[in-house]
Amino acid sequence: MKKLIPAYIRVLLVFFAAFGAMEYFIDSGDRPAFLKYPMVSVFLFVFLFLLIAIEIMVAAVDNITYNLMTEDQRKQLHTTNNLSYKERQWYKNLMQSLTKSTPIEHEAQLLLDHDYDGIKELDNNLPPWWVYLFYGCIVFAAIYLVRFEIMGGDDQEMELKKEMAQAKIEVAEYMKTAPDMMDEKTVTLLTDAASLAEGKEIFTSNCAACHRADGGGQIGPNLTDDQWILGGGIKKLFHTITNGGRDGKGMIAWKGTLKPKEIQKVSSYIISLKGSNPKDPKASEGEVWVDENTAKTEVATQEVTDSTQVK
């Protein structure tokens, strides 16, 4: 039996609708869901198979039904199938409900008395689709007025400003913890064995040529004592490794070779070398560096201790 939409088009429409829905609702990152999750591909294959099977079954039922029809029923069916869509009853009913138009044979009842050079007018009612659209516009206008003019709702410009402000906050929070966004202000000292082991590997590959494998110093200064040319501590050391040593001499800048997270690890490893006493170390250079925060804590502790003893 003839259908309004061919079977192969129905199958493709339904299949791609299901495919699009799965891609929309399944979070698969930057890869299609059917590639990232094998079960999705299996489901789509089975779904397509079932669609084809259903169409074959429907076609078989239609064929059996047609064979059971009488000759008059078959003629009526062929007559109906040969009608254009405008001649079909469902189309006529739809247009009538949308337009409420008067049949042309009854238009004489709608003629107005107005006559201008033989041109007459019909007193037709407004079509329902137009009336419903007009009422919808009134409802939308009322809601819009209350929402934005009376209740002070955010317009598009205000929404954009709020979203931009929120985005700046989120970016700032991300940069506080993002390894590749780390700088000398946000870097922290690592003390866990795994990070120090990775820092040692980086040191051996990149720094040992100038500072020796044990950090005792060769071309570069001794890294195991408490004296520093450009300052010690994780923040100072991170800055020095990132941007290089003294102008015209000293260590090169490693920011183009090592990532911030790698510089953090090698800096933490170098700090862990303090007091390791390597064999035949290079003479100390620079000044003794004391962490200001540590010094302030020690002074405060000492003041509390002294006041307690006085009491």
Secondary structure, 3 states (H helix, E strand, C coil): CCCCCCHHHHHHHHHHHHHHHHHHHCCCCCCCHHHHCHHHHHHHHHHHHHHHHHHHHHHHHHHHHHHHCCHHHHHHHHHHHCCCHHHCHHHHHHHHHHHCCCCHHHHHHHEEEEEECCEEEECCCCCHHHHHHHHHHHHHHHHHHHHHHHCCCCCHHHHHHHHHHHHHHHHHHHHHHCHHHCCCCCCCCCCCHHHHHHHHHHHHHHCHHHHCCCCCCCCCCCCCCCEECCCCHHHHHHHHHHHCCCCCCCCCCCCCCCCHHHHHHHHHHHHHCCCCCCCCCCCCCCEECCCHHHHHHHHHHHHHHHHHHHC
